[in-house]
Amino acid sequence: MASDFWLIAGLGNPGSKYEGTRHNMGFMCADVLAGRWSISFSDHKGLAMLGRGVMDMDSRQVKFLLAKPLTFMNDSGDALASISAYYRIETRRILVIHDDMDLEFGRIKVKSGGSSGGHNGIRSIDRSLGSNAYSRVRLGVGHAQRGQDAHRKTVDWVLGGFSSTQRSQLPDFLADGADAAETIIFKGLALAQEQFNGR
């Protein structure tokens, strides 16, 4: 029997080396949600830091799990597949928060399904779950300058930090990302898209 939990996963890379980098936007947004809902994390099989809690909004309560995979970005799917199998969570009740280079910094796009857009974490999750029918909150980080050695520039970009202006805007941006995740859960994907995708 399927669980009534939601699973929210913020993607990133573990370790101090990667803290505050563009690729760790999902981790940062998960931390905002953890703060809002008093979530404490503990280890799940060495694959993820995992916490559980209850969201309370509009006189409704929703139980959820909050995950930060420890598998490094390219194997994020291993963590999500393990958690969703252990807690019997259906794919449609999984929500993934991640950085996205196709969106400018500060832009959010909410979606379900679709291609990975070259994001290795999403590609891994699609493969491990055998489905892309989960919700996504895409947090824009902008794109590296194009030119020679595009792959190297892309890697350096996503593993790089933010400008001082962006750092000052980051708390509000992450709060908006957390709002988008909550809106999907409480009001549905279509309303979340209407609220956040046009910004």
Rosetta blueprint (number, residue, H / E / L):
1 M L
2 A L
3 S L
4 D L
5 F L
6 W E
7 L E
8 I E
9 A E
10 G E
11 L L
12 G L
13 N L
14 P L
15 G L
16 S H
17 K H
18 Y H
19 E L
20 G L
21 T L
22 R H
23 H H
24 N H
25 M H
26 G H
27 F H
28 M H
29 C H
30 A H
31 D H
32 V H
33 L H
34 A H
35 G H
36 R H
37 W L
38 S L
39 I L
40 S L
41 F L
42 S E
43 D E
44 H E
45 K L
46 G L
47 L L
48 A E
49 M E
50 L E
51 G E
52 R E
53 G E
54 V E
55 M E
56 D E
57 M E
58 D L
59 S L
60 R E
61 Q E
62 V E
63 K E
64 F E
65 L E
66 L E
67 A E
68 K E
69 P E
70 L L
71 T L
72 F L
73 M H
74 N H
75 D H
76 S H
77 G H
78 D H
79 A H
80 L H
81 A H
82 S H
83 I H
84 S H
85 A H
86 Y H
87 Y L
88 R L
89 I L
90 E L
91 T H
92 R H
93 R H
94 I E
95 L E
96 V E
97 I E
98 H E
99 D E
100 D E
101 M L
102 D L
103 L L
104 E L
105 F L
106 G L
107 R L
108 I E
109 K E
110 V E
111 K E
112 S E
113 G L
114 G L
115 S L
116 S L
117 G L
118 G L
119 H L
120 N H
121 G H
122 I H
123 R H
124 S H
125 I H
126 D H
127 R H
128 S H
129 L H
130 G L
131 S L
132 N L
133 A L
134 Y L
135 S E
136 R E
137 V E
138 R E
139 L E
140 G E
141 V L
142 G L
143 H L
144 A L
145 Q L
146 R L
147 G L
148 Q L
149 D L
150 A H
151 H H
152 R H
153 K H
154 T H
155 V H
156 D H
157 W H
158 V H
159 L L
160 G L
161 G L
162 F L
163 S L
164 S H
165 T H
166 Q H
167 R H
168 S H
169 Q H
170 L H
171 P H
172 D H
173 F H
174 L H
175 A H
176 D H
177 G H
178 A H
179 D H
180 A H
181 A H
182 E H
183 T H
184 I H
185 I H
186 F H
187 K H
188 G L
189 L H
190 A H
191 L H
192 A H
193 Q H
194 E H
195 Q H
196 F H
197 N L
198 G L
199 R L
